[in-house]
Amino acid sequence: MNREKRLLQDGEYENPQWAMAVEEAVLKTVADGVVPDTLRFWRNMAIIIGRFQCPKNEVNLEHCLRYKVAVVRRFSGGGTVYQDSGNLNFSIYMRTSSGIATFSKALNEVGKAVVTSLNDLGILAELNDRGVYVRGKKICGLAGTILREAILIHGCLLVDSNVKALYSSLNLKQEGIRRKFTLSRPSEVTTVRNELGKEISINEIEKTLTKFFGKTFQCTFIPGTVTSNEFELAKKLYDQKYSRLQWYLISCKDCPEREKDVPVLKELMLPKATKFSGK
């Protein structure tokens, strides 16, 4: 069995829709077996809602409109995530033939690797309910999906996030809830910096996570790049899916307030997704 896996360190994206297109493109190529299992690190500025969620349920629309916070729908299920440059997103794409045969096992193994990484940094963490917690406060959320013979687990680790902006951007009181949709479970949060009482670089966090993901999955992650095929697939997904209003309305087909929400959702599709702009 090949124990060398690919490491993608994408840095920060200016266009969160493009970041989502890359996420799905990499999963599809891993599922097709044309690229190795992959660990990806990336960041962006946006509110990311789950595949089956209603934006109005999850997002403080007035705040996001006022401060031009993008709202992006991802292709996996789960709850809503606030992301800024102080968050580190990680994604692990693996074929079931690599030895992790079920989604629940993959989710658990990834969670344990995050817990071990935080412990190594001096933070006592624990895995609970699809997330990692410190003293009862959430520090990392986890979600994922399965595509054919491949499993994706992705997470968002709060390193030095703007917690005030997080609380302001989300509909934590869940007022005006539309019950037919998947709902997030609001939690009090904390950050790596708050727990350590000092600054820590994103680069150091990436190194630590890479080390313990490697130990967990008994492999070595070798730095690589997105292939030309993945880039072209990501561009197609961006043009035909993530840059289009229809994708944001995909869970809103039967909602009686759909038409009222359309102008708001158009404004929240930031940056203006009229043309591919890469990172």
C-alpha positions as CSV (number, residue, x, y, z in Angstrom):
1,M,0.0,0.0,0.0
2,N,1.3,3.4,-0.9
3,R,1.9,5.4,2.3
4,E,2.9,8.6,0.6
5,K,0.0,11.1,0.3
6,R,-0.3,14.6,-1.1
7,L,-0.2,17.8,0.9
8,L,-1.8,20.9,-0.5
9,Q,-1.1,24.2,1.3
10,D,-3.3,26.6,-0.5
11,G,-3.0,29.7,1.8
12,E,-5.8,32.2,1.8
13,Y,-8.4,32.6,-1.0
14,E,-9.9,35.9,-2.0
15,N,-12.9,34.2,-3.6
16,P,-14.7,31.8,-1.2
17,Q,-16.8,30.3,-4.1
18,W,-13.6,29.3,-5.9
19,A,-12.3,27.7,-2.6
20,M,-15.5,25.5,-2.5
21,A,-15.1,24.6,-6.2
22,V,-11.5,23.4,-5.5
23,E,-12.8,21.4,-2.5
24,E,-15.3,19.5,-4.6
25,A,-12.9,19.1,-7.6
26,V,-10.2,17.5,-5.4
27,L,-12.7,15.1,-3.9
28,K,-13.9,14.0,-7.4
29,T,-10.3,13.3,-8.6
30,V,-9.4,11.4,-5.4
31,A,-12.6,9.4,-5.9
32,D,-11.6,8.6,-9.5
33,G,-8.2,7.4,-8.3
34,V,-6.2,9.7,-10.5
35,V,-4.6,11.6,-7.6
36,P,-3.4,10.2,-4.2
37,D,-5.2,10.7,-0.9
38,T,-4.8,14.3,0.0
39,L,-4.6,16.6,3.0
40,R,-5.4,20.2,2.1
41,F,-5.0,23.4,4.2
42,W,-6.8,26.6,3.2
43,R,-8.4,29.8,4.5
44,N,-10.9,32.4,3.4
45,M,-13.4,35.1,4.6
46,A,-17.0,33.9,4.5
47,I,-19.9,32.3,6.2
48,I,-20.1,28.7,5.0
49,I,-23.6,27.0,5.3
50,G,-24.3,23.3,5.0
51,R,-25.8,21.7,1.9
52,F,-29.2,21.3,3.5
53,Q,-29.4,24.6,5.4
54,C,-31.5,27.8,5.0
55,P,-29.3,31.0,5.0
56,K,-32.0,32.9,6.9
57,N,-31.9,30.3,9.7
58,E,-28.2,30.4,10.1
59,V,-27.0,33.9,9.2
60,N,-27.5,37.4,10.6
61,L,-28.4,38.7,7.2
62,E,-28.5,42.4,8.2
63,H,-25.0,42.2,9.7
64,C,-23.6,40.3,6.7
65,L,-25.1,42.8,4.3
66,R,-23.8,45.8,6.2
67,Y,-20.2,44.5,6.5
68,K,-20.2,42.7,3.1
69,V,-19.6,39.2,4.5
70,A,-20.0,36.5,1.9
71,V,-22.3,33.6,2.4
72,V,-21.4,30.4,0.6
73,R,-23.2,27.0,0.4
74,R,-20.9,24.0,0.5
75,F,-21.7,20.6,-1.0
76,S,-21.4,18.6,2.3
77,G,-24.0,18.5,5.1
78,G,-23.6,19.7,8.6
79,G,-23.8,23.1,10.3
80,T,-22.8,26.6,9.5
81,V,-19.2,27.8,10.0
82,Y,-17.8,31.3,10.3
83,Q,-14.4,31.7,8.6
84,D,-11.8,34.4,8.6
85,S,-8.0,34.7,8.2
86,G,-7.6,33.5,11.8
87,N,-9.3,30.2,11.0
88,L,-7.5,27.2,9.5
89,N,-9.6,25.0,7.3
90,F,-8.3,21.4,6.7
91,S,-9.7,18.7,4.4
92,I,-8.7,15.1,4.2
93,Y,-9.8,13.2,1.1
94,M,-9.2,9.4,1.2
95,R,-10.3,6.4,-0.7
96,T,-11.9,3.6,1.3
97,S,-9.2,1.3,-0.1
98,S,-6.7,3.2,2.0
99,G,-8.0,1.4,5.1
100,I,-10.7,3.7,6.4
101,A,-13.8,2.0,5.2
102,T,-16.6,4.0,6.8
103,F,-17.5,7.7,7.2
104,S,-18.0,7.4,11.0
105,K,-14.6,5.9,11.4
106,A,-13.0,8.5,9.2
107,L,-14.7,11.3,11.2
108,N,-13.6,9.8,14.5
109,E,-10.0,9.3,13.3
110,V,-9.7,12.9,12.0
111,G,-11.2,14.2,15.3
112,K,-8.7,12.3,17.3
113,A,-5.8,13.6,15.3
114,V,-7.0,17.2,15.9
115,V,-7.3,16.5,19.6
116,T,-3.8,15.0,19.7
117,S,-2.4,17.9,17.8
118,L,-4.0,20.4,20.3
119,N,-2.7,18.3,23.2
120,D,0.8,18.5,21.7
121,L,0.5,22.3,21.6
122,G,-0.5,22.3,25.3
123,I,-4.2,22.5,25.0
124,L,-6.4,19.9,26.7
125,A,-9.1,19.0,24.1
126,E,-11.7,16.4,23.6
127,L,-13.8,15.0,20.8
128,N,-17.5,15.3,21.1
129,D,-20.5,15.5,18.8
130,R,-18.7,16.1,15.5
131,G,-16.5,18.7,17.0
132,V,-13.5,19.3,19.2
133,Y,-14.0,21.1,22.5
134,V,-11.8,22.8,25.1
135,R,-13.4,23.3,28.6
136,G,-16.8,22.9,27.0
137,K,-16.2,25.4,24.3
138,K,-15.9,24.5,20.6
139,I,-12.6,25.1,19.0
140,C,-13.0,23.0,15.8
141,G,-16.1,21.8,13.9
142,L,-16.1,18.7,11.6
143,A,-18.3,17.7,8.7
144,G,-17.9,15.6,5.5
145,T,-19.4,13.5,2.8
146,I,-18.9,10.4,0.7
147,L,-18.5,10.3,-3.1
148,R,-18.3,6.8,-4.6
149,E,-15.2,5.1,-3.0
150,A,-13.9,8.3,-1.4
151,I,-14.5,10.0,1.9
152,L,-14.0,13.7,2.7
153,I,-13.7,15.0,6.2
154,H,-13.2,18.7,6.5
155,G,-12.9,21.0,9.5
156,C,-12.4,24.5,10.7
157,L,-10.0,25.2,13.5
158,L,-10.3,28.5,15.3
159,V,-6.7,29.7,15.7
160,D,-6.9,33.4,16.2
161,S,-10.4,34.1,14.9
162,N,-12.4,37.3,15.5
163,V,-14.9,35.7,18.0
164,K,-16.9,39.0,18.2
165,A,-17.4,39.0,14.5
166,L,-18.4,35.3,14.6
167,Y,-21.1,35.9,17.1
168,S,-22.4,38.9,15.2
169,S,-22.5,37.2,11.8
170,L,-24.5,34.1,12.9
171,N,-28.1,33.8,13.9
172,L,-27.2,32.2,17.2
173,K,-30.6,32.9,18.8
174,Q,-32.1,31.1,15.8
175,E,-35.0,33.6,15.5
176,G,-37.6,33.0,12.8
177,I,-36.5,29.4,12.2
178,R,-37.8,27.5,9.2
179,R,-38.0,24.0,10.7
180,K,-37.8,21.9,7.5
181,F,-34.0,22.6,7.2
182,T,-31.0,21.2,8.9
183,L,-30.2,23.4,11.9
184,S,-26.8,24.3,13.4
185,R,-26.2,23.7,17.1
186,P,-24.9,27.0,18.4
187,S,-22.0,26.6,20.8
188,E,-19.7,28.9,22.8
189,V,-16.4,29.0,21.1
190,T,-12.7,29.5,22.0
191,T,-9.5,29.8,20.0
192,V,-6.0,28.3,20.1
193,R,-4.6,31.7,20.9
194,N,-7.0,32.3,23.8
195,E,-6.2,28.9,25.2
196,L,-2.4,29.3,24.9
197,G,-2.4,32.9,26.0
198,K,-0.1,33.8,23.2
199,E,0.1,34.2,19.4
200,I,0.8,31.1,17.3
201,S,1.4,31.1,13.5
202,I,-0.8,29.3,11.0
203,N,2.3,27.6,9.7
204,E,3.1,26.1,13.1
205,I,-0.5,24.8,13.3
206,E,-0.3,23.3,9.8
207,K,3.0,21.5,10.7
208,T,1.5,20.1,13.9
209,L,-1.7,18.9,12.2
210,T,0.3,17.3,9.3
211,K,2.5,15.4,11.8
212,F,-0.4,13.9,13.7
213,F,-2.6,13.3,10.7
214,G,0.4,11.3,9.3
215,K,0.7,9.3,12.5
216,T,-3.1,8.6,12.6
217,F,-3.3,7.4,9.1
218,Q,0.2,5.9,9.0
219,C,1.4,7.9,6.1
220,T,3.8,10.7,4.9
221,F,2.3,13.8,3.4
222,I,4.4,15.1,0.5
223,P,3.9,18.7,-0.6
224,G,2.2,18.9,-4.0
225,T,0.0,21.1,-6.1
226,V,-3.5,21.0,-7.7
227,T,-3.3,19.2,-11.0
228,S,-4.3,20.8,-14.3
229,N,-7.3,18.4,-14.4
230,E,-8.4,19.5,-11.0
231,F,-8.0,23.1,-11.9
232,E,-10.2,22.6,-15.0
233,L,-12.8,20.7,-13.1
234,A,-12.8,23.4,-10.3
235,K,-13.4,26.1,-13.0
236,K,-16.3,24.1,-14.4
237,L,-17.8,23.7,-11.0
238,Y,-17.3,27.4,-10.3
239,D,-18.9,28.5,-13.6
240,Q,-21.8,26.1,-13.5
241,K,-22.5,25.8,-9.8
242,Y,-20.8,27.9,-7.1
243,S,-21.1,31.3,-9.0
244,R,-24.8,30.8,-9.7
245,L,-27.7,31.9,-7.6
246,Q,-29.5,28.6,-8.3
247,W,-27.0,26.8,-6.1
248,Y,-27.8,29.1,-3.1
249,L,-31.5,28.4,-3.6
250,I,-31.2,24.7,-4.0
251,S,-32.6,24.0,-0.6
252,C,-35.2,26.8,-0.8
253,K,-37.4,25.4,-3.7
254,D,-40.6,25.0,-1.5
255,C,-40.0,27.9,0.9
256,P,-42.9,30.4,0.8
257,E,-40.5,33.2,1.5
258,R,-38.1,32.3,-1.3
259,E,-38.8,35.2,-3.6
260,K,-38.4,37.7,-0.7
261,D,-35.0,36.1,0.1
262,V,-33.6,36.2,-3.5
263,P,-32.5,39.9,-3.5
264,V,-30.7,39.4,-0.2
265,L,-28.9,36.2,-1.3
266,K,-27.8,38.0,-4.5
267,E,-26.1,40.6,-2.3
268,L,-24.5,38.0,-0.1
269,M,-22.8,36.3,-3.1
270,L,-19.6,38.2,-2.5
271,P,-17.3,38.7,-4.1
272,K,-19.4,39.3,-7.1
273,A,-19.3,35.9,-8.9
274,T,-19.7,37.0,-12.5
275,K,-16.3,35.9,-13.7
276,F,-13.7,33.4,-12.6
277,S,-10.9,35.1,-10.6
278,G,-8.9,32.2,-9.2
279,K,-7.6,32.7,-5.7
